[in-house]
Amino acid sequence: MNFEIYPAIDIREGRVVRLLQGDYARETSYSNEPLEVAKTYKHAGASWLHLVDLDAAKSGSYTLLEIAGYMQNVVGLKIQTGGGIRNKADVERLIDAGINRVVIGTLAVKQPALISECIKQFGADRITVALDTRQDENGIWQLPVKGWTESSEKNLFDMLDFYQASGLRHLLCTDIARDGMLSGLNNALYADIANRFPAIRVQASGGVKTLQDIHDAKAAGAGGAILGRALLEGRFTLQEALAC
């Protein structure tokens, strides 16, 4: 299967930004024109765009439907998007609007049975479950929610047992400790997931700094990689990433 590159645009108050380790107080702003950034990625050869509503991730109620539709229908990118998806109606609203794939984080942790229904109703290719994880002092991969501002009692591998049985195909997994840090991907974690849950395609996220990180993610068994800060800061080009 193909290894997919997902350039990422995280939007907060209309700006393209990145947060360090999900901390809203540690924001770097890169552009006031997210549509122009999307067009740049399309011209560089991107097929997909990973679009995140950071305002909604914290407070709920997805707000980027208009811009996501423009990026999809006018710019010509396939859109994977989420942030603030708090109930089934939110999922249906994006699916009905034609969004290619809806990313579900907090709701996937808090109401997994509901998301299992969504996978069955809308199809496994229309849903990405985002399990952002942080390892605790006992080595357990915990699952913080609501933009990483709240703890949950769930852990990563128990949740993946459930979702593999539910037919999940697309998983976005971020090691929170590495997100936005340019410290390299946690490929040991992705290799573990790929070995234990072979039916699930893992999108590696958090920490990509070099092209070697992308090669290593592919070698670890990941099905794709999310590229955020490294592209925005020009550490390599999207063309170079796609050539991997």
C-alpha positions as CSV (number, residue, x, y, z in Angstrom):
1,M,0.0,0.0,0.0
2,N,1.0,3.6,-0.6
3,F,2.6,5.7,2.1
4,E,0.6,8.9,2.2
5,I,2.0,12.4,3.0
6,Y,-0.4,14.7,4.7
7,P,0.8,18.3,4.9
8,A,-0.9,19.9,7.9
9,I,-2.6,23.3,8.4
10,D,-3.6,24.1,12.0
11,I,-5.9,27.1,12.2
12,R,-6.4,29.3,15.2
13,E,-8.3,32.6,14.9
14,G,-7.9,32.5,11.1
15,R,-4.1,32.1,11.2
16,V,-1.9,29.1,10.4
17,V,-0.1,28.3,13.6
18,R,1.7,25.5,15.4
19,L,1.5,24.7,19.1
20,L,4.3,23.1,21.1
21,Q,3.1,19.9,22.7
22,G,-0.5,21.1,22.3
23,D,0.0,24.0,24.6
24,Y,-2.1,27.0,23.5
25,A,0.2,29.3,25.4
26,R,3.1,28.2,23.2
27,E,2.0,29.2,19.7
28,T,4.0,30.1,16.7
29,S,2.1,31.9,13.9
30,Y,3.2,31.3,10.3
31,S,0.6,32.9,8.0
32,N,-2.6,34.9,8.0
33,E,-3.6,33.2,4.7
34,P,-4.4,29.5,5.1
35,L,-5.8,29.3,1.6
36,E,-2.6,30.4,0.1
37,V,-0.6,27.8,2.1
38,A,-3.1,25.1,0.9
39,K,-2.6,26.3,-2.7
40,T,1.2,26.1,-2.2
41,Y,0.9,22.5,-1.0
42,K,-1.4,21.6,-3.9
43,H,1.1,23.1,-6.5
44,A,3.9,21.1,-4.8
45,G,2.0,17.9,-5.6
46,A,0.0,17.2,-2.4
47,S,-3.1,15.0,-2.7
48,W,-4.3,15.3,0.8
49,L,-4.4,18.1,3.4
50,H,-4.7,17.6,7.1
51,L,-6.7,20.6,8.4
52,V,-7.2,21.2,12.2
53,D,-9.6,23.6,13.8
54,L,-7.6,24.5,17.0
55,D,-10.3,26.8,18.4
56,A,-12.9,24.1,18.1
57,A,-10.5,21.4,19.5
58,K,-10.5,23.4,22.8
59,S,-14.1,24.7,22.9
60,G,-16.1,22.4,20.6
61,S,-18.2,23.3,17.5
62,Y,-16.2,22.9,14.2
63,T,-15.9,26.2,12.4
64,L,-13.8,25.5,9.2
65,L,-16.5,24.0,7.0
66,E,-16.4,26.8,4.5
67,I,-12.7,27.0,4.2
68,A,-12.4,23.2,4.1
69,G,-14.9,23.0,1.3
70,Y,-13.0,25.7,-0.7
71,M,-9.7,23.8,-0.2
72,Q,-11.4,20.6,-1.4
73,N,-13.6,21.9,-4.2
74,V,-11.6,24.8,-5.6
75,V,-7.9,24.1,-4.6
76,G,-8.4,20.4,-5.4
77,L,-7.1,18.7,-2.3
78,K,-8.6,15.8,-0.5
79,I,-9.4,17.0,3.0
80,Q,-8.9,15.2,6.3
81,T,-10.2,17.5,9.0
82,G,-11.3,17.7,12.6
83,G,-11.4,19.7,15.8
84,G,-14.4,20.1,18.0
85,I,-16.3,17.0,16.8
86,R,-18.4,16.4,19.8
87,N,-21.4,14.3,18.6
88,K,-22.6,12.2,15.7
89,A,-24.4,15.2,14.2
90,D,-21.1,17.0,13.8
91,V,-19.7,14.0,12.0
92,E,-22.8,13.8,9.7
93,R,-22.5,17.6,9.0
94,L,-19.0,17.2,7.6
95,I,-19.8,13.9,5.8
96,D,-22.9,15.5,4.2
97,A,-20.9,18.5,3.1
98,G,-18.6,16.1,1.2
99,I,-15.5,16.3,3.4
100,N,-13.4,13.3,2.4
101,R,-12.4,12.2,5.9
102,V,-13.5,13.3,9.4
103,V,-10.9,13.3,12.2
104,I,-12.4,12.3,15.6
105,G,-10.4,12.7,18.7
106,T,-12.0,13.4,22.1
107,L,-15.3,11.8,21.0
108,A,-13.4,8.7,19.9
109,V,-12.0,8.3,23.4
110,K,-15.1,9.2,25.3
111,Q,-17.8,7.4,23.2
112,P,-16.1,4.6,21.3
113,A,-19.3,2.7,20.7
114,L,-20.7,5.8,18.9
115,I,-17.7,6.1,16.6
116,S,-17.9,2.4,15.9
117,E,-21.4,3.1,14.6
118,C,-20.0,5.9,12.5
119,I,-17.4,3.6,10.9
120,K,-20.1,1.2,10.0
121,Q,-22.6,3.9,8.7
122,F,-20.2,6.1,6.8
123,G,-17.5,3.6,5.8
124,A,-14.0,3.1,7.2
125,D,-12.4,5.4,4.6
126,R,-14.5,8.4,5.8
127,I,-13.3,8.3,9.4
128,T,-9.9,8.9,11.0
129,V,-9.7,8.2,14.7
130,A,-7.1,10.5,16.4
131,L,-5.6,9.0,19.5
132,D,-3.1,11.5,20.8
133,T,-1.1,9.9,23.5
134,R,1.3,10.7,26.4
135,Q,3.3,8.0,28.2
136,D,3.0,8.2,32.0
137,E,5.5,7.4,34.7
138,N,4.5,3.7,34.5
139,G,5.0,3.4,30.8
140,I,1.3,3.4,30.0
141,W,0.2,5.3,26.9
142,Q,-2.6,7.6,28.2
143,L,-5.1,9.4,26.1
144,P,-5.6,13.1,27.0
145,V,-8.6,14.8,25.4
146,K,-10.1,18.2,24.5
147,G,-7.0,19.6,22.8
148,W,-4.9,17.7,25.4
149,T,-6.3,19.9,28.2
150,E,-8.1,17.0,30.1
151,S,-7.1,13.6,31.2
152,S,-9.0,10.4,30.5
153,E,-9.0,7.0,32.1
154,K,-8.5,5.2,28.7
155,N,-5.2,3.9,27.4
156,L,-4.0,3.6,23.8
157,F,-3.7,-0.2,23.3
158,D,-7.0,-1.1,25.0
159,M,-8.7,1.5,22.7
160,L,-7.0,0.0,19.6
161,D,-8.2,-3.5,20.5
162,F,-11.7,-2.1,20.4
163,Y,-11.3,-0.1,17.2
164,Q,-9.6,-2.9,15.3
165,A,-12.6,-5.1,16.1
166,S,-14.9,-2.2,14.9
167,G,-13.3,-2.1,11.5
168,L,-11.2,1.0,11.9
169,R,-8.9,1.6,9.0
170,H,-7.3,5.1,9.6
171,L,-5.6,6.0,12.9
172,L,-3.8,9.3,13.5
173,C,-1.4,8.8,16.4
174,T,0.5,11.7,18.0
175,D,3.1,11.3,20.7
176,I,2.2,14.5,22.5
177,A,5.7,14.9,24.0
178,R,7.1,15.2,20.5
179,D,4.4,17.3,18.9
180,G,5.9,20.5,17.3
181,M,9.3,19.8,18.9
182,L,11.1,18.7,15.8
183,S,12.6,15.9,17.8
184,G,11.8,13.0,15.4
185,L,8.9,10.6,15.3
186,N,8.3,7.9,17.9
187,N,8.8,5.1,15.4
188,A,9.1,2.5,18.1
189,L,5.5,3.2,19.1
190,Y,4.3,3.1,15.4
191,A,6.1,-0.2,14.8
192,D,4.4,-1.6,17.9
193,I,1.0,-0.5,16.6
194,A,1.6,-1.7,13.1
195,N,2.7,-5.2,14.4
196,R,-0.2,-5.5,16.8
197,F,-3.0,-4.0,14.7
198,P,-2.2,-4.9,11.1
199,A,-5.6,-3.9,9.7
200,I,-5.1,-0.3,10.8
201,R,-3.1,2.2,8.8
202,V,-1.2,4.5,11.2
203,Q,-0.6,8.1,10.3
204,A,2.6,9.1,12.2
205,S,2.4,12.6,13.7
206,G,4.5,14.7,16.0
207,G,8.2,15.6,15.6
208,V,9.1,15.2,11.9
209,K,12.3,17.2,11.4
210,T,14.1,15.5,8.5
211,L,13.4,13.4,5.4
212,Q,15.0,10.5,7.2
213,D,12.1,10.7,9.8
214,I,9.7,10.0,6.9
215,H,11.8,7.0,5.7
216,D,12.0,5.7,9.2
217,A,8.2,6.0,9.7
218,K,7.6,4.0,6.5
219,A,10.1,1.4,7.6
220,A,8.3,1.1,10.9
221,G,5.1,0.2,9.2
222,A,3.2,3.4,9.3
223,G,0.8,4.1,6.4
224,G,1.5,7.9,6.3
225,A,3.0,10.9,8.0
226,I,1.6,14.3,9.0
227,L,4.0,17.1,8.2
228,G,3.5,20.4,10.0
229,R,6.2,22.6,11.4
230,A,9.0,21.2,9.3
231,L,7.3,22.2,6.1
232,L,6.3,25.6,7.4
233,E,9.8,26.4,8.4
234,G,11.3,25.1,5.2
235,R,13.5,22.3,6.7
236,F,12.7,20.3,3.5
237,T,10.3,20.8,0.7
238,L,7.0,19.0,0.1
239,Q,8.3,17.8,-3.2
240,E,11.2,16.1,-1.4
241,A,8.9,14.6,1.2
242,L,6.6,13.2,-1.6
243,A,9.7,11.7,-3.3
244,C,10.2,9.6,-0.2
